[in-house]
Amino acid sequence: MILIVDSIKNTQDCYVADVIVDSIKNVEDWKRVVIAYEPVWAIGTGKVATPAQAQEAHKSVRSWMQQHVSADVANHTRILYGGMYR
């Protein structure tokens, strides 16, 4: 699993896609990957990203995967909000 955390500054400055890409650009075996995205300011604070923020982050991940890996990987990689994966 790849956990991507993002600061409030990145969220406010629209650098979320850069943070995500930097976290996943060196993956070698996509079949074994589950991505969990959560802004660091939301961890343990009681605050959560809005559905629109989470959807935009997930959209950025899928778009990058489609352009740099493959459409199959983009369509089949699990992307979660937060680190709650079991």
C-alpha positions as CSV (number, residue, x, y, z in Angstrom):
1,M,0.0,0.0,0.0
2,I,1.2,3.5,-0.8
3,L,-0.1,6.1,1.7
4,I,0.0,9.6,0.3
5,V,-0.3,12.4,2.8
6,D,-0.7,16.0,1.8
7,S,-0.2,19.2,3.7
8,I,-2.8,22.0,4.0
9,K,-0.4,24.3,2.2
10,N,-0.3,21.9,-0.7
11,T,-4.0,21.6,-0.7
12,Q,-4.5,25.3,-0.6
13,D,-1.9,25.9,-3.3
14,C,-3.2,23.2,-5.6
15,Y,0.0,21.1,-5.4
16,V,-1.9,17.9,-4.6
17,A,-1.2,16.3,-8.0
18,D,2.5,16.9,-7.6
19,V,2.6,15.3,-4.2
20,I,0.7,12.3,-5.5
21,V,2.8,11.8,-8.5
22,D,6.0,12.1,-6.5
23,S,4.7,9.3,-4.3
24,I,3.8,6.9,-7.0
25,K,6.2,7.6,-9.9
26,N,8.6,4.8,-9.0
27,V,6.2,1.9,-8.6
28,E,7.3,-1.2,-10.4
29,D,4.6,-3.8,-9.7
30,W,1.2,-2.1,-10.0
31,K,-0.7,-5.4,-9.5
32,R,0.2,-5.2,-5.8
33,V,-0.5,-1.6,-5.2
34,V,-3.4,0.0,-3.2
35,I,-3.2,3.8,-2.9
36,A,-4.5,5.6,0.1
37,Y,-4.7,9.4,-0.1
38,E,-5.3,11.6,2.9
39,P,-4.3,15.2,3.7
40,V,-2.0,15.2,6.6
41,W,-4.1,18.0,8.2
42,A,-7.0,15.6,8.4
43,I,-5.1,12.8,10.3
44,G,-6.3,12.7,13.9
45,T,-7.8,16.2,13.7
46,G,-11.4,15.4,13.1
47,K,-11.3,17.4,9.9
48,V,-11.7,15.6,6.6
49,A,-11.3,16.6,3.0
50,T,-14.4,17.4,1.2
51,P,-15.8,14.8,-1.3
52,A,-14.7,17.2,-4.1
53,Q,-11.1,17.4,-2.8
54,A,-10.9,13.6,-2.4
55,Q,-12.4,13.0,-5.9
56,E,-10.0,15.5,-7.5
57,A,-7.0,13.7,-5.9
58,H,-8.3,10.3,-7.1
59,K,-8.9,11.8,-10.5
60,S,-5.3,13.1,-10.6
61,V,-3.9,9.7,-9.7
62,R,-6.0,7.9,-12.4
63,S,-5.1,10.4,-15.0
64,W,-1.4,10.2,-14.3
65,M,-1.5,6.4,-14.3
66,Q,-3.4,6.3,-17.6
67,Q,-0.8,8.7,-19.2
68,H,2.4,7.1,-17.7
69,V,1.5,3.5,-17.0
70,S,-1.6,2.1,-18.8
71,A,-5.3,2.4,-19.0
72,D,-5.6,-1.0,-17.4
73,V,-3.6,0.1,-14.4
74,A,-5.6,3.3,-14.1
75,N,-8.9,1.4,-14.2
76,H,-8.0,-1.4,-11.8
77,T,-5.8,0.1,-9.1
78,R,-7.6,0.7,-5.9
79,I,-7.6,4.2,-4.6
80,L,-8.9,4.9,-1.1
81,Y,-9.4,8.0,1.0
82,G,-7.5,7.6,4.2
83,G,-5.4,4.8,5.5
84,M,-8.2,2.5,6.5
85,Y,-7.3,-0.6,4.4
86,R,-7.4,-4.1,5.7
